[in-house]
Amino acid sequence: MRRVAIQTTAAVASMLLATVLAFGQQVAPTPRSGPDVNLPEPAASEARTSAQPAYLTQIHGLQGVLAETLDGSTVAAQAVDGKFNPASSIKLATALVALKTFGPEHRFLTSVWASGKIDQTTGTLAGDLIVAGRDPSFHYEHAVMLARELNELGIRTISGKLIVSPGFTMNFDWSTKRSGEQLRDTLDTTRRSTAAMQAWTDERKLVNDAASLRTVPSVAVLGEVAVGAAPPEASALLTHKSSKLVDILKVLLCYSNNFMAERIGDTVGGPQAVRAMLLEKLKINADEVFISSASGLGTNRVTPRAMMKILRGLREELTQDKLSLSDILPVAGIDPGTLEDRFTTDIARGSVVAKTGTLARTDGGASSLVGQMQTKSGRVVLFVILNEHGNVLRFRQNQDDIVAAIQNSLGGPAPFPYRPVTLAMRLADSDYAAAKARGEYEPRNQR
């Protein structure tokens, strides 16, 4: 496969400067001179820049760029119809479809049932406890909350089994059985881990509920953990509600949590349902987008032109509910997660709201940055930068250089109006913690 040099740093700035100042002109890609037989289908389209001065740093790979003002004027364009792997930027499509399907106020429900009678004198449920739900964000602190709610109903001991319904998950674990075992251990203070207690304490402090920390909720399950449905004679005890979807998306997209994205994708019908809604609602051509996963793992394909439509669609969907991209996406240099270490200078901090994407091995290394930037001229510029077949760390620096070049051509960066929020969910995700320095990651086992 031919390796194509991409200009960086000053080269990118000079390449984009004239384009930025004269809206509508494009940085046009040089046509291919031959096939790239080693590229996976559908193949990515490449763009070759003009000859570089010898003193400029070079990196190699494929690149697509599209930057537009809010009114649709083109700021920069490069291989806009090429098909690239967007990596985790495809989560923007998953978020858009979830918001269109459920709305930002939607809460996932976890229902708790009992198959026996409650002896208030001993605090014992003489029977089984059944927990059913598909909340993608169910975590330690929510399990402790269930214990507290059961205590308020007079239940401190379950003489029978803990039955969790198929599809129930906890702490980002795909195994329903393991999730049930974690739930049992977290309900019972004698089994509860330090991490679980810390998550509960942090969450209660976050919502200013110090009173709840004066007691220690606990429910002991004497029987085994099983996976199954509630028996016909079971009666409803309580329903636990998750955080609002908009808050869940903020956590998901700040940390680029693959598990949560896949779970939310499942609730709307899977990757093909996400794609179908994009084609229908955004009028994207069928050959411009291919989605194999709702999280961005594996081989997905999208053109910069189609990704721009997704970004605009997401922005418009949020606007209808008086929300903005910063309500669900990380604000660079401010929010924790994938953008906390990017655009961190005093003048750049808070001026970029975007979704990253990184796959270290797929497609020879894929990286993306999709979002919006603010400039001192007052213009907001929407941008899509997709890279593959090269070094993802250099791609990332190149993306930052492109954003900086556009901002500098419009008077420099300016922060968006944004009040930082403390994320309501504690993401004790070891996969994320292990890869924090790289931003995102591609695990060896995708499921």
C-alpha positions in Angstrom: 0.0 0.0 0.0 1.3 3.5 -0.9 2.0 5.7 2.1 0.7 9.2 1.7 2.4 12.1 3.6 0.1 14.4 5.6 1.3 17.9 6.3 1.4 18.9 10.0 1.9 21.9 12.2 2.9 25.0 10.2 2.2 23.2 6.9 -1.4 22.5 7.9 -1.9 26.1 9.1 -0.6 27.5 5.8 -2.7 25.0 3.8 -5.9 25.9 5.7 -5.3 29.6 6.2 -6.3 30.7 2.7 -9.3 28.4 2.8 -10.5 29.6 6.2 -10.3 33.3 5.1 -12.1 32.6 1.8 -15.1 30.4 2.8 -16.2 27.9 0.2 -12.8 27.1 -1.3 -11.7 23.5 -0.8 -8.4 21.8 -0.2 -9.0 19.3 -3.0 -7.5 15.8 -2.8 -5.3 14.6 -5.6 -7.1 11.7 -7.3 -5.7 8.2 -6.8 -3.2 7.0 -9.3 -3.9 3.3 -8.5 -5.8 1.0 -6.3 -4.9 0.4 -2.6 -5.3 -3.4 -2.7 -4.4 -3.8 1.0 -7.2 -1.6 2.3 -10.2 -3.3 3.8 -13.5 -2.9 1.9 -15.0 -0.4 1.6 -11.7 1.3 0.9 -10.7 4.6 2.4 -10.2 7.4 0.0 -6.9 9.3 0.4 -5.8 12.9 0.0 -2.3 13.9 -1.0 -1.2 17.4 0.0 1.1 19.5 -2.1 4.9 19.1 -1.9 6.3 19.9 1.6 9.3 22.0 2.5 12.1 19.8 3.7 12.0 21.3 7.2 8.4 20.3 8.0 7.6 17.2 10.0 5.9 14.5 8.0 3.5 11.7 9.0 2.0 9.1 6.8 -1.5 7.8 6.4 -4.9 8.6 5.0 -6.9 11.7 6.0 -10.4 13.2 5.4 -11.3 16.6 6.6 -14.5 18.7 6.5 -15.0 21.9 8.4 -18.0 24.2 8.0 -19.5 27.2 9.6 -23.0 26.9 11.1 -24.6 28.2 8.0 -22.9 25.5 5.9 -20.1 27.5 4.3 -17.1 25.3 3.7 -14.0 26.2 5.7 -11.8 23.2 4.7 -12.4 20.0 2.8 -10.2 17.0 2.0 -11.4 13.6 0.7 -14.9 14.3 2.0 -16.3 11.3 0.1 -13.7 8.9 1.2 -14.7 6.1 3.5 -12.8 6.0 6.8 -13.0 4.1 10.1 -14.5 6.7 12.5 -13.6 4.5 15.6 -15.4 5.8 18.7 -16.8 8.9 16.8 -19.6 6.5 15.7 -20.9 6.9 19.3 -22.2 10.3 18.0 -24.6 8.3 15.8 -25.6 6.0 18.7 -26.3 9.0 20.9 -28.3 10.8 18.2 -30.5 7.7 17.6 -31.0 7.2 21.4 -32.1 10.8 21.9 -34.5 10.6 19.0 -35.9 7.3 20.3 -36.2 8.0 24.0 -35.6 11.8 24.5 -33.1 13.3 26.9 -35.3 12.9 30.0 -35.6 9.1 29.6 -34.6 7.0 32.6 -33.8 3.2 32.4 -35.8 1.2 35.0 -34.7 -1.6 37.2 -37.6 -3.4 38.8 -37.4 -5.4 42.1 -39.9 -8.2 42.9 -40.5 -10.6 45.7 -41.8 -14.1 45.5 -42.6 -14.5 49.2 -43.9 -12.6 52.3 -42.1 -10.1 54.3 -41.8 -10.7 58.1 -41.6 -7.2 59.5 -40.6 -8.4 62.9 -37.5 -10.1 61.7 -36.9 -8.0 58.5 -36.9 -11.2 56.5 -38.3 -11.8 53.0 -39.3 -15.5 53.1 -38.7 -16.2 49.4 -36.7 -15.0 46.5 -35.7 -11.5 45.4 -36.0 -10.8 41.7 -34.2 -7.9 39.9 -34.9 -7.1 36.3 -33.7 -4.3 34.1 -31.3 -3.2 31.3 -29.8 -0.1 32.7 -26.4 0.4 31.0 -25.2 2.6 33.8 -26.1 0.3 36.8 -23.2 0.5 39.1 -22.1 0.0 42.7 -23.8 3.1 44.1 -27.1 2.0 42.5 -26.9 -1.4 44.2 -26.3 0.2 47.6 -29.3 2.5 46.9 -31.4 -0.7 46.3 -30.3 -2.0 49.7 -31.4 1.3 51.3 -34.8 1.2 49.6 -35.3 -2.5 50.6 -34.4 -1.5 54.2 -37.0 1.2 54.1 -39.5 -1.6 53.2 -38.4 -3.5 56.2 -36.2 -6.1 54.4 -32.8 -6.9 55.7 -32.5 -10.6 54.9 -33.5 -12.7 51.9 -34.0 -16.3 52.9 -34.2 -17.5 49.2 -32.3 -16.8 46.1 -31.4 -13.6 44.3 -32.7 -14.0 40.7 -31.6 -11.5 38.0 -33.3 -11.4 34.7 -31.5 -12.1 31.4 -30.0 -8.9 30.2 -29.3 -7.4 33.7 -25.8 -6.1 33.9 -23.8 -4.3 36.6 -20.4 -2.5 36.6 -20.0 -2.8 32.8 -19.9 -6.6 32.9 -21.6 -8.4 30.0 -22.2 -11.5 32.1 -25.6 -11.5 33.8 -24.5 -14.2 36.3 -21.4 -12.2 37.3 -23.5 -9.1 37.5 -25.9 -10.8 39.8 -23.1 -12.0 42.0 -21.7 -8.4 42.2 -25.2 -7.2 43.1 -25.5 -9.8 45.9 -22.1 -8.8 47.3 -22.9 -5.1 47.1 -26.3 -5.4 48.8 -24.7 -7.0 51.8 -22.4 -4.8 53.9 -20.5 -7.9 55.1 -19.6 -8.7 51.5 -19.4 -5.1 50.1 -16.1 -4.1 48.6 -14.2 -0.9 49.4 -14.7 0.3 45.9 -18.5 -0.1 46.3 -18.6 1.7 49.5 -16.4 4.5 48.1 -18.7 4.8 45.0 -21.8 5.1 47.3 -20.1 7.7 49.5 -18.9 9.8 46.6 -22.4 9.7 45.0 -24.2 10.7 48.2 -21.8 13.6 48.7 -22.3 14.7 45.2 -26.0 15.0 45.6 -25.6 16.6 49.1 -27.3 13.7 50.9 -25.1 13.4 53.9 -28.0 12.0 56.0 -27.8 8.7 54.1 -24.2 8.2 55.2 -25.2 8.1 58.8 -26.5 4.6 58.3 -25.2 1.6 56.4 -27.7 0.0 54.1 -27.5 -3.8 54.0 -29.5 -6.8 52.7 -28.1 -10.3 53.1 -29.0 -12.9 50.6 -28.9 -16.4 52.1 -29.6 -18.3 48.9 -27.7 -18.6 45.6 -27.6 -16.3 42.6 -29.6 -17.4 39.6 -30.5 -16.0 36.2 -34.2 -16.2 35.3 -37.6 -14.6 35.1 -39.9 -13.5 37.9 -42.3 -16.3 38.9 -46.0 -15.6 38.3 -46.7 -15.2 42.0 -44.1 -12.5 42.4 -45.2 -9.1 43.5 -43.6 -5.8 42.7 -41.6 -4.1 45.5 -40.0 -1.1 44.0 -38.6 0.5 40.8 -35.2 2.1 40.6 -34.7 4.8 38.0 -31.4 5.6 36.4 -30.0 9.0 35.8 -31.5 10.9 32.8 -30.3 9.8 29.4 -28.6 13.1 28.7 -26.5 12.6 31.9 -25.7 9.0 31.0 -24.6 10.2 27.5 -22.3 12.8 29.1 -20.5 10.1 31.1 -20.5 7.7 28.1 -19.0 10.2 25.7 -16.5 11.8 28.1 -15.0 8.5 28.9 -15.9 6.8 25.5 -17.3 3.9 27.4 -17.7 1.0 24.9 -19.9 -1.1 27.1 -22.5 1.6 27.7 -22.6 2.5 24.0 -23.2 -1.1 23.0 -25.9 -1.5 25.6 -27.7 1.7 24.4 -27.2 0.6 20.9 -29.0 -2.7 21.7 -31.9 -0.8 23.3 -32.6 0.9 20.0 -32.3 -2.2 17.9 -28.6 -2.6 17.3 -26.1 -1.2 14.7 -28.3 -1.8 11.7 -31.2 0.1 13.4 -28.8 3.0 14.1 -27.8 3.0 10.5 -31.3 2.8 9.2 -32.4 5.8 11.2 -29.4 7.8 10.0 -30.3 7.0 6.4 -34.0 7.9 7.0 -33.8 11.0 9.2 -30.6 12.6 7.9 -31.0 11.6 4.2 -27.5 10.1 4.2 -26.7 7.9 1.1 -26.5 4.2 1.9 -23.0 3.9 0.6 -21.7 6.6 2.9 -22.0 4.8 6.2 -21.5 1.2 7.4 -22.0 0.4 11.1 -20.9 -2.9 12.6 -20.9 -1.8 16.2 -22.6 1.0 18.2 -19.4 1.7 20.1 -17.0 2.1 17.2 -15.1 -1.1 17.9 -14.2 -3.1 14.8 -14.7 -2.1 11.2 -17.1 0.8 10.7 -17.1 3.1 7.7 -18.3 6.7 7.2 -17.4 9.6 4.9 -16.5 13.0 6.3 -19.6 14.4 4.5 -21.9 11.8 6.2 -20.2 12.4 9.6 -20.9 16.1 9.3 -24.6 15.3 8.8 -24.5 13.2 11.9 -22.9 16.0 13.9 -25.4 18.5 12.6 -28.3 16.2 13.3 -27.1 15.6 16.9 -26.7 19.4 17.4 -30.2 20.1 16.1 -31.7 17.3 18.2 -30.2 18.7 21.3 -31.2 22.3 20.4 -34.9 21.2 20.3 -34.6 20.4 24.0 -32.7 23.5 24.8 -29.5 21.6 25.1 -26.1 21.9 23.4 -23.3 19.6 22.4 -21.4 20.4 25.7 -24.3 18.8 27.6 -23.3 15.4 26.3 -19.8 15.7 24.9 -16.5 16.5 26.7 -15.3 20.0 26.7 -11.6 20.0 26.0 -9.2 20.8 28.8 -12.1 20.9 31.3 -14.1 17.7 31.5 -12.5 14.4 32.6 -11.9 11.6 30.1 -10.6 11.6 26.5 -10.2 15.3 26.0 -8.9 16.4 29.5 -5.3 16.5 28.2 -6.0 18.2 24.9 -6.3 21.9 24.1 -5.2 22.7 27.6 -3.5 26.1 27.1 -5.1 29.1 28.8 -6.4 30.4 25.4 -7.5 27.0 24.0 -9.1 25.5 27.1 -12.9 25.2 26.7 -12.8 26.2 23.0 -13.4 22.7 21.6 -16.3 20.3 22.2 -15.7 17.0 20.5 -15.7 13.2 20.3 -12.5 11.4 19.9 -11.9 8.0 18.3 -8.9 5.7 18.5 -8.3 2.1 17.3 -4.6 1.3 17.7 -4.6 -1.8 15.4 -7.7 -1.8 13.2 -7.1 -0.3 9.7 -3.5 0.1 10.5 -4.3 2.6 13.2 -7.4 4.8 13.1 -8.0 8.1 14.8 -10.7 10.8 14.6 -11.9 14.1 16.1 -15.4 15.3 15.5 -17.0 18.3 17.1 -17.2 22.1 17.2 -14.7 24.9 17.9 -15.3 28.5 19.0 -13.2 31.4 17.6 -12.7 35.0 18.7 -14.3 36.2 15.5 -17.6 34.8 16.9 -17.8 32.0 14.4 -18.5 28.5 15.5 -16.9 25.9 13.2 -18.1 22.3 13.0 -15.4 19.9 12.0 -14.7 16.3 11.1 -11.2 14.9 11.0 -10.7 11.2 10.1 -7.4 9.4 9.9 -6.2 5.9 9.4 -3.2 3.7 8.4 -0.7 5.5 10.5 0.5 6.4 14.0 -2.5 7.3 16.1 -0.5 9.6 18.4 0.8 11.6 15.4 -2.7 11.6 14.0 -4.0 13.1 17.2 -1.4 15.9 17.2 -2.2 16.6 13.5 -5.9 16.9 14.4 -5.1 19.4 17.1 -2.9 21.4 14.7 -5.7 21.5 12.1 -8.2 22.8 14.8 -5.6 25.4 16.0 -4.9 26.6 12.4 -8.6 27.2 11.8 -9.1 29.0 15.1 -6.0 31.1 14.6 -7.2 32.1 11.1 -10.4 33.4 12.7 -8.7 35.5 15.5 -7.8 32.6 17.8 -9.7 30.2 20.1 -12.4 31.4 22.4 -14.1 29.3 25.1 -17.7 28.2 24.8 -20.0 29.3 27.6 -19.8 26.2 29.9 -20.2 25.5 33.5 -18.3 22.3 34.4 -20.4 19.5 35.9 -19.4 16.7 38.2 -20.3 13.5 36.5 -22.9 11.7 38.4 -21.6 8.2 37.7 -18.3 6.9 39.0 -16.7 5.0 36.2 -14.5 2.4 37.9 -13.6 1.0 34.5 -10.2 -0.6 34.7 -10.0 -0.7 30.9 -10.4 3.0 30.7 -7.9 3.6 33.6 -5.3 1.4 31.9 -5.6 3.3 28.6 -6.1 6.9 29.9 -2.8 8.1 28.6 -3.8 7.0 25.1 -7.3 8.5 25.2 -9.3 5.5 23.9 -8.4 1.9 23.2 -9.2 -1.2 21.4 -9.4 -4.2 23.7 -8.3 -7.6 22.6 -11.7 -9.1 23.3 -14.4 -6.9 21.9 -17.3 -8.7 23.7 
